[in-house]
């Protein structure tokens, strides 16, 4: 199952699915014969953002996913239980309401934190801060400064703070000590609740599948804290290809790979370990970027890969992916290897036993002939789609007749191009369930037969990343038997 946590519905989630929403989702997955849930990144975002790939921290979690009713301080106090029930009441929405949810939860949590005069020397809290000291001190200071300064880019801060002069940092830590402690406490509670999620998932026989974004925005705590490892004269993206004549510009600062590797990839290894500790499987986004990174410079004439020779690209990618395997164990590593790849990338991933993706609508044996999922390699992850594409129902409706006939011929062996219907959906899913791939991922919308997409690349609007699952439980209960039958008949459950 591919499902953003924000899309799920909990008892009092304020408009964004939080950890409590998984309580009802795990049992439904069991009923539907599913045992893996792939989530979008849960990283902390700026107040108005919804895209999970524009985080302000590579490690901190977003407060939108915290369930205040499950805080021990709330559970043990009738007064605070009533306060939260009143605060969170009636905030559910047909679209994910990230800004509103964060505002509601941060306000409630700050009142709770201040009223209880939380003890910074609490043993569990102190242990959490020690275990996460590599990032949490800079993150909490960064967040406190950003809130005070209206979320202006740190590059516009006073020079002493921008350039991290020790005296200036020390002065701000003293002045903002209470705010810093608050943000550390919020993370402590978020991580504690995620530990509980992992326990519930294990009891339910569900594996949690995470996602490590390839890049990080300049306006993030990590980039501010590790400026020497980023090249601000260039940004990262994707080269021109059959999908785009101009390529893609992501606006993310470029990595200084040589400096990172000289440091033993300290930051990347910490990211990998964080994913390992939070998930059973995790995806490394844009895997090709670790072999060679497309850099964009002013004027476009300077655009190109950061290293040019295939042998050097292969060597760097293999070193990096080998490190990911070591640091990520025992969690399973999956490579997002979609798009045009140099010939040397698949053998490297295969040699390290890192599976890649097979998105059925993009897999061809040759021009005009789709590859049957039964012929996919076992070391792969088959998928009905991902967060950047239309669900099957919408895709099928828009698919040109020629391609629709070719896909239907691959699925059934017959001609024709039928209109989308419950029967067509069942046939397409059955074809996918019989993939040879060791893991099959179905989008939540495809499991429910709905059409809303999560994100449309290259667009900026108030719908991207705000998809929510149907509020009616019947949408889930009526689809569970079909999905369970497909899982059992294909031997996947």
Secondary structure as a PSIPRED ss2 file (coil, helix, strand):
# PSIPRED VFORMAT (PSIPRED V4.0)

   1 X C   1.000  0.000  0.000
   2 X E   0.000  0.000  1.000
   3 X C   1.000  0.000  0.000
   4 X C   1.000  0.000  0.000
   5 X H   0.000  1.000  0.000
   6 X H   0.000  1.000  0.000
   7 X H   0.000  1.000  0.000
   8 X C   1.000  0.000  0.000
   9 X C   1.000  0.000  0.000
  10 X C   1.000  0.000  0.000
  11 X C   1.000  0.000  0.000
  12 X C   1.000  0.000  0.000
  13 X C   1.000  0.000  0.000
  14 X C   1.000  0.000  0.000
  15 X C   1.000  0.000  0.000
  16 X C   1.000  0.000  0.000
  17 X C   1.000  0.000  0.000
  18 X C   1.000  0.000  0.000
  19 X H   0.000  1.000  0.000
  20 X H   0.000  1.000  0.000
  21 X H   0.000  1.000  0.000
  22 X H   0.000  1.000  0.000
  23 X H   0.000  1.000  0.000
  24 X H   0.000  1.000  0.000
  25 X H   0.000  1.000  0.000
  26 X H   0.000  1.000  0.000
  27 X H   0.000  1.000  0.000
  28 X H   0.000  1.000  0.000
  29 X H   0.000  1.000  0.000
  30 X H   0.000  1.000  0.000
  31 X H   0.000  1.000  0.000
  32 X C   1.000  0.000  0.000
  33 X C   1.000  0.000  0.000
  34 X C   1.000  0.000  0.000
  35 X C   1.000  0.000  0.000
  36 X E   0.000  0.000  1.000
  37 X E   0.000  0.000  1.000
  38 X E   0.000  0.000  1.000
  39 X C   1.000  0.000  0.000
  40 X C   1.000  0.000  0.000
  41 X C   1.000  0.000  0.000
  42 X C   1.000  0.000  0.000
  43 X E   0.000  0.000  1.000
  44 X C   1.000  0.000  0.000
  45 X C   1.000  0.000  0.000
  46 X C   1.000  0.000  0.000
  47 X C   1.000  0.000  0.000
  48 X C   1.000  0.000  0.000
  49 X C   1.000  0.000  0.000
  50 X C   1.000  0.000  0.000
  51 X C   1.000  0.000  0.000
  52 X C   1.000  0.000  0.000
  53 X C   1.000  0.000  0.000
  54 X C   1.000  0.000  0.000
  55 X C   1.000  0.000  0.000
  56 X C   1.000  0.000  0.000
  57 X C   1.000  0.000  0.000
  58 X C   1.000  0.000  0.000
  59 X C   1.000  0.000  0.000
  60 X C   1.000  0.000  0.000
  61 X E   0.000  0.000  1.000
  62 X C   1.000  0.000  0.000
  63 X H   0.000  1.000  0.000
  64 X H   0.000  1.000  0.000
  65 X H   0.000  1.000  0.000
  66 X C   1.000  0.000  0.000
  67 X C   1.000  0.000  0.000
  68 X H   0.000  1.000  0.000
  69 X H   0.000  1.000  0.000
  70 X H   0.000  1.000  0.000
  71 X C   1.000  0.000  0.000
  72 X H   0.000  1.000  0.000
  73 X H   0.000  1.000  0.000
  74 X H   0.000  1.000  0.000
  75 X H   0.000  1.000  0.000
  76 X C   1.000  0.000  0.000
  77 X C   1.000  0.000  0.000
  78 X H   0.000  1.000  0.000
  79 X H   0.000  1.000  0.000
  80 X H   0.000  1.000  0.000
  81 X H   0.000  1.000  0.000
  82 X H   0.000  1.000  0.000
  83 X H   0.000  1.000  0.000
  84 X H   0.000  1.000  0.000
  85 X H   0.000  1.000  0.000
  86 X H   0.000  1.000  0.000
  87 X H   0.000  1.000  0.000
  88 X H   0.000  1.000  0.000
  89 X C   1.000  0.000  0.000
  90 X C   1.000  0.000  0.000
  91 X C   1.000  0.000  0.000
  92 X C   1.000  0.000  0.000
  93 X C   1.000  0.000  0.000
  94 X C   1.000  0.000  0.000
  95 X C   1.000  0.000  0.000
  96 X C   1.000  0.000  0.000
  97 X C   1.000  0.000  0.000
  98 X H   0.000  1.000  0.000
  99 X H   0.000  1.000  0.000
 100 X H   0.000  1.000  0.000
 101 X H   0.000  1.000  0.000
 102 X H   0.000  1.000  0.000
 103 X H   0.000  1.000  0.000
 104 X H   0.000  1.000  0.000
 105 X H   0.000  1.000  0.000
 106 X H   0.000  1.000  0.000
 107 X H   0.000  1.000  0.000
 108 X H   0.000  1.000  0.000
 109 X H   0.000  1.000  0.000
 110 X H   0.000  1.000  0.000
 111 X H   0.000  1.000  0.000
 112 X H   0.000  1.000  0.000
 113 X H   0.000  1.000  0.000
 114 X H   0.000  1.000  0.000
 115 X H   0.000  1.000  0.000
 116 X H   0.000  1.000  0.000
 117 X C   1.000  0.000  0.000
 118 X C   1.000  0.000  0.000
 119 X C   1.000  0.000  0.000
 120 X C   1.000  0.000  0.000
 121 X C   1.000  0.000  0.000
 122 X C   1.000  0.000  0.000
 123 X H   0.000  1.000  0.000
 124 X H   0.000  1.000  0.000
 125 X H   0.000  1.000  0.000
 126 X H   0.000  1.000  0.000
 127 X H   0.000  1.000  0.000
 128 X H   0.000  1.000  0.000
 129 X H   0.000  1.000  0.000
 130 X H   0.000  1.000  0.000
 131 X H   0.000  1.000  0.000
 132 X C   1.000  0.000  0.000
 133 X H   0.000  1.000  0.000
 134 X H   0.000  1.000  0.000
 135 X H   0.000  1.000  0.000
 136 X H   0.000  1.000  0.000
 137 X H   0.000  1.000  0.000
 138 X H   0.000  1.000  0.000
 139 X H   0.000  1.000  0.000
 140 X H   0.000  1.000  0.000
 141 X H   0.000  1.000  0.000
 142 X H   0.000  1.000  0.000
 143 X H   0.000  1.000  0.000
 144 X H   0.000  1.000  0.000
 145 X H   0.000  1.000  0.000
 146 X H   0.000  1.000  0.000
 147 X H   0.000  1.000  0.000
 148 X H   0.000  1.000  0.000
 149 X C   1.000  0.000  0.000
 150 X C   1.000  0.000  0.000
 151 X C   1.000  0.000  0.000
 152 X C   1.000  0.000  0.000
 153 X C   1.000  0.000  0.000
 154 X H   0.000  1.000  0.000
 155 X H   0.000  1.000  0.000
 156 X H   0.000  1.000  0.000
 157 X C   1.000  0.000  0.000
 158 X C   1.000  0.000  0.000
 159 X H   0.000  1.000  0.000
 160 X H   0.000  1.000  0.000
 161 X H   0.000  1.000  0.000
 162 X H   0.000  1.000  0.000
 163 X C   1.000  0.000  0.000
 164 X C   1.000  0.000  0.000
 165 X C   1.000  0.000  0.000
 166 X H   0.000  1.000  0.000
 167 X H   0.000  1.000  0.000
 168 X H   0.000  1.000  0.000
 169 X H   0.000  1.000  0.000
 170 X H   0.000  1.000  0.000
 171 X H   0.000  1.000  0.000
 172 X H   0.000  1.000  0.000
 173 X H   0.000  1.000  0.000
 174 X H   0.000  1.000  0.000
 175 X H   0.000  1.000  0.000
 176 X C   1.000  0.000  0.000
 177 X H   0.000  1.000  0.000
 178 X H   0.000  1.000  0.000
 179 X H   0.000  1.000  0.000
 180 X H   0.000  1.000  0.000
 181 X H   0.000  1.000  0.000
 182 X H   0.000  1.000  0.000
 183 X H   0.000  1.000  0.000
 184 X H   0.000  1.000  0.000
 185 X H   0.000  1.000  0.000
 186 X H   0.000  1.000  0.000
 187 X H   0.000  1.000  0.000
 188 X H   0.000  1.000  0.000
 189 X H   0.000  1.000  0.000
 190 X H   0.000  1.000  0.000
 191 X H   0.000  1.000  0.000
 192 X H   0.000  1.000  0.000
 193 X H   0.000  1.000  0.000
 194 X H   0.000  1.000  0.000
 195 X H   0.000  1.000  0.000
 196 X H   0.000  1.000  0.000
 197 X H   0.000  1.000  0.000
 198 X H   0.000  1.000  0.000
 199 X H   0.000  1.000  0.000
 200 X H   0.000  1.000  0.000
 201 X H   0.000  1.000  0.000
 202 X H   0.000  1.000  0.000
 203 X H   0.000  1.000  0.000
 204 X H   0.000  1.000  0.000
 205 X C   1.000  0.000  0.000
 206 X C   1.000  0.000  0.000
 207 X E   0.000  0.000  1.000
 208 X E   0.000  0.000  1.000
 209 X E   0.000  0.000  1.000
 210 X E   0.000  0.000  1.000
 211 X E   0.000  0.000  1.000
 212 X E   0.000  0.000  1.000
 213 X C   1.000  0.000  0.000
 214 X C   1.000  0.000  0.000
 215 X C   1.000  0.000  0.000
 216 X C   1.000  0.000  0.000
 217 X C   1.000  0.000  0.000
 218 X C   1.000  0.000  0.000
 219 X C   1.000  0.000  0.000
 220 X C   1.000  0.000  0.000
 221 X H   0.000  1.000  0.000
 222 X H   0.000  1.000  0.000
 223 X H   0.000  1.000  0.000
 224 X H   0.000  1.000  0.000
 225 X H   0.000  1.000  0.000
 226 X C   1.000  0.000  0.000
 227 X H   0.000  1.000  0.000
 228 X H   0.000  1.000  0.000
 229 X H   0.000  1.000  0.000
 230 X E   0.000  0.000  1.000
 231 X E   0.000  0.000  1.000
 232 X E   0.000  0.000  1.000
 233 X E   0.000  0.000  1.000
 234 X E   0.000  0.000  1.000
 235 X E   0.000  0.000  1.000
 236 X E   0.000  0.000  1.000
 237 X E   0.000  0.000  1.000
 238 X E   0.000  0.000  1.000
 239 X C   1.000  0.000  0.000
 240 X C   1.000  0.000  0.000
 241 X E   0.000  0.000  1.000
 242 X C   1.000  0.000  0.000
 243 X C   1.000  0.000  0.000
 244 X E   0.000  0.000  1.000
 245 X C   1.000  0.000  0.000
 246 X C   1.000  0.000  0.000
 247 X C   1.000  0.000  0.000
 248 X E   0.000  0.000  1.000
 249 X E   0.000  0.000  1.000
 250 X E   0.000  0.000  1.000
 251 X E   0.000  0.000  1.000
 252 X E   0.000  0.000  1.000
 253 X E   0.000  0.000  1.000
 254 X E   0.000  0.000  1.000
 255 X E   0.000  0.000  1.000
 256 X C   1.000  0.000  0.000
 257 X H   0.000  1.000  0.000
 258 X H   0.000  1.000  0.000
 259 X H   0.000  1.000  0.000
 260 X H   0.000  1.000  0.000
 261 X H   0.000  1.000  0.000
 262 X H   0.000  1.000  0.000
 263 X C   1.000  0.000  0.000
 264 X C   1.000  0.000  0.000
 265 X C   1.000  0.000  0.000
 266 X H   0.000  1.000  0.000
 267 X H   0.000  1.000  0.000
 268 X H   0.000  1.000  0.000
 269 X H   0.000  1.000  0.000
 270 X H   0.000  1.000  0.000
 271 X H   0.000  1.000  0.000
 272 X H   0.000  1.000  0.000
 273 X H   0.000  1.000  0.000
 274 X H   0.000  1.000  0.000
 275 X H   0.000  1.000  0.000
 276 X H   0.000  1.000  0.000
 277 X H   0.000  1.000  0.000
 278 X H   0.000  1.000  0.000
 279 X C   1.000  0.000  0.000
 280 X C   1.000  0.000  0.000
 281 X E   0.000  0.000  1.000
 282 X E   0.000  0.000  1.000
 283 X E   0.000  0.000  1.000
 284 X E   0.000  0.000  1.000
 285 X C   1.000  0.000  0.000
 286 X C   1.000  0.000  0.000
 287 X C   1.000  0.000  0.000
 288 X H   0.000  1.000  0.000
 289 X H   0.000  1.000  0.000
 290 X H   0.000  1.000  0.000
 291 X H   0.000  1.000  0.000
 292 X C   1.000  0.000  0.000
 293 X C   1.000  0.000  0.000
 294 X E   0.000  0.000  1.000
 295 X E   0.000  0.000  1.000
 296 X E   0.000  0.000  1.000
 297 X C   1.000  0.000  0.000
 298 X C   1.000  0.000  0.000
 299 X C   1.000  0.000  0.000
 300 X C   1.000  0.000  0.000
 301 X C   1.000  0.000  0.000
 302 X C   1.000  0.000  0.000
 303 X C   1.000  0.000  0.000
 304 X E   0.000  0.000  1.000
 305 X E   0.000  0.000  1.000
 306 X C   1.000  0.000  0.000
 307 X C   1.000  0.000  0.000
 308 X C   1.000  0.000  0.000
 309 X C   1.000  0.000  0.000
 310 X H   0.000  1.000  0.000
 311 X H   0.000  1.000  0.000
 312 X H   0.000  1.000  0.000
 313 X H   0.000  1.000  0.000
 314 X H   0.000  1.000  0.000
 315 X H   0.000  1.000  0.000
 316 X H   0.000  1.000  0.000
 317 X H   0.000  1.000  0.000
 318 X H   0.000  1.000  0.000
 319 X H   0.000  1.000  0.000
 320 X H   0.000  1.000  0.000
 321 X H   0.000  1.000  0.000
 322 X H   0.000  1.000  0.000
 323 X H   0.000  1.000  0.000
 324 X H   0.000  1.000  0.000
 325 X H   0.000  1.000  0.000
 326 X H   0.000  1.000  0.000
 327 X H   0.000  1.000  0.000
 328 X H   0.000  1.000  0.000
 329 X C   1.000  0.000  0.000
 330 X C   1.000  0.000  0.000
 331 X C   1.000  0.000  0.000
 332 X E   0.000  0.000  1.000
 333 X E   0.000  0.000  1.000
 334 X E   0.000  0.000  1.000
 335 X E   0.000  0.000  1.000
 336 X C   1.000  0.000  0.000
 337 X C   1.000  0.000  0.000
 338 X C   1.000  0.000  0.000
 339 X C   1.000  0.000  0.000
 340 X C   1.000  0.000  0.000
 341 X C   1.000  0.000  0.000
 342 X C   1.000  0.000  0.000
 343 X H   0.000  1.000  0.000
 344 X H   0.000  1.000  0.000
 345 X H   0.000  1.000  0.000
 346 X H   0.000  1.000  0.000
 347 X H   0.000  1.000  0.000
 348 X H   0.000  1.000  0.000
 349 X H   0.000  1.000  0.000
 350 X H   0.000  1.000  0.000
 351 X H   0.000  1.000  0.000
 352 X C   1.000  0.000  0.000
 353 X C   1.000  0.000  0.000
 354 X C   1.000  0.000  0.000
 355 X E   0.000  0.000  1.000
 356 X E   0.000  0.000  1.000
 357 X E   0.000  0.000  1.000
 358 X E   0.000  0.000  1.000
 359 X E   0.000  0.000  1.000
 360 X H   0.000  1.000  0.000
 361 X H   0.000  1.000  0.000
 362 X H   0.000  1.000  0.000
 363 X C   1.000  0.000  0.000
 364 X E   0.000  0.000  1.000
 365 X E   0.000  0.000  1.000
 366 X E   0.000  0.000  1.000
 367 X C   1.000  0.000  0.000
 368 X C   1.000  0.000  0.000
 369 X E   0.000  0.000  1.000
 370 X E   0.000  0.000  1.000
 371 X C   1.000  0.000  0.000
 372 X C   1.000  0.000  0.000
 373 X H   0.000  1.000  0.000
 374 X H   0.000  1.000  0.000
 375 X H   0.000  1.000  0.000
 376 X C   1.000  0.000  0.000
 377 X C   1.000  0.000  0.000
 378 X C   1.000  0.000  0.000
 379 X C   1.000  0.000  0.000
 380 X E   0.000  0.000  1.000
 381 X E   0.000  0.000  1.000
 382 X E   0.000  0.000  1.000
 383 X E   0.000  0.000  1.000
 384 X C   1.000  0.000  0.000
 385 X C   1.000  0.000  0.000
 386 X C   1.000  0.000  0.000
 387 X C   1.000  0.000  0.000
 388 X C   1.000  0.000  0.000
 389 X C   1.000  0.000  0.000
 390 X C   1.000  0.000  0.000
 391 X C   1.000  0.000  0.000
 392 X H   0.000  1.000  0.000
 393 X H   0.000  1.000  0.000
 394 X H   0.000  1.000  0.000
 395 X H   0.000  1.000  0.000
 396 X H   0.000  1.000  0.000
 397 X H   0.000  1.000  0.000
 398 X H   0.000  1.000  0.000
 399 X C   1.000  0.000  0.000
 400 X C   1.000  0.000  0.000
 401 X H   0.000  1.000  0.000
 402 X H   0.000  1.000  0.000
 403 X H   0.000  1.000  0.000
 404 X H   0.000  1.000  0.000
 405 X H   0.000  1.000  0.000
 406 X H   0.000  1.000  0.000
 407 X H   0.000  1.000  0.000
 408 X H   0.000  1.000  0.000
 409 X H   0.000  1.000  0.000
 410 X H   0.000  1.000  0.000
 411 X H   0.000  1.000  0.000
 412 X H   0.000  1.000  0.000
 413 X C   1.000  0.000  0.000
 414 X C   1.000  0.000  0.000
 415 X C   1.000  0.000  0.000
 416 X C   1.000  0.000  0.000
 417 X C   1.000  0.000  0.000
 418 X C   1.000  0.000  0.000
 419 X C   1.000  0.000  0.000
 420 X C   1.000  0.000  0.000
 421 X C   1.000  0.000  0.000
 422 X H   0.000  1.000  0.000
 423 X H   0.000  1.000  0.000
 424 X H   0.000  1.000  0.000
 425 X H   0.000  1.000  0.000
 426 X H   0.000  1.000  0.000
 427 X H   0.000  1.000  0.000
 428 X H   0.000  1.000  0.000
 429 X H   0.000  1.000  0.000
 430 X H   0.000  1.000  0.000
 431 X H   0.000  1.000  0.000
 432 X H   0.000  1.000  0.000
 433 X H   0.000  1.000  0.000
 434 X C   1.000  0.000  0.000
 435 X C   1.000  0.000  0.000
 436 X C   1.000  0.000  0.000
 437 X C   1.000  0.000  0.000
 438 X C   1.000  0.000  0.000
 439 X E   0.000  0.000  1.000
 440 X E   0.000  0.000  1.000
 441 X E   0.000  0.000  1.000
 442 X C   1.000  0.000  0.000
 443 X E   0.000  0.000  1.000
 444 X H   0.000  1.000  0.000
 445 X H   0.000  1.000  0.000
 446 X H   0.000  1.000  0.000
 447 X H   0.000  1.000  0.000
 448 X H   0.000  1.000  0.000
 449 X C   1.000  0.000  0.000
 450 X C   1.000  0.000  0.000
 451 X C   1.000  0.000  0.000
 452 X C   1.000  0.000  0.000
 453 X C   1.000  0.000  0.000
 454 X C   1.000  0.000  0.000
 455 X C   1.000  0.000  0.000
 456 X C   1.000  0.000  0.000
 457 X C   1.000  0.000  0.000
 458 X C   1.000  0.000  0.000
 459 X C   1.000  0.000  0.000
 460 X C   1.000  0.000  0.000
 461 X C   1.000  0.000  0.000
 462 X C   1.000  0.000  0.000
 463 X C   1.000  0.000  0.000
 464 X C   1.000  0.000  0.000
 465 X C   1.000  0.000  0.000
 466 X C   1.000  0.000  0.000
 467 X C   1.000  0.000  0.000
 468 X C   1.000  0.000  0.000
 469 X C   1.000  0.000  0.000
 470 X C   1.000  0.000  0.000
 471 X C   1.000  0.000  0.000
 472 X C   1.000  0.000  0.000
 473 X C   1.000  0.000  0.000
 474 X H   0.000  1.000  0.000
 475 X H   0.000  1.000  0.000
 476 X H   0.000  1.000  0.000
 477 X H   0.000  1.000  0.000
 478 X H   0.000  1.000  0.000
 479 X H   0.000  1.000  0.000
 480 X H   0.000  1.000  0.000
 481 X H   0.000  1.000  0.000
 482 X H   0.000  1.000  0.000
 483 X H   0.000  1.000  0.000
 484 X H   0.000  1.000  0.000
 485 X H   0.000  1.000  0.000
 486 X H   0.000  1.000  0.000
 487 X H   0.000  1.000  0.000
 488 X H   0.000  1.000  0.000
 489 X H   0.000  1.000  0.000
 490 X C   1.000  0.000  0.000
 491 X C   1.000  0.000  0.000
 492 X C   1.000  0.000  0.000
 493 X C   1.000  0.000  0.000
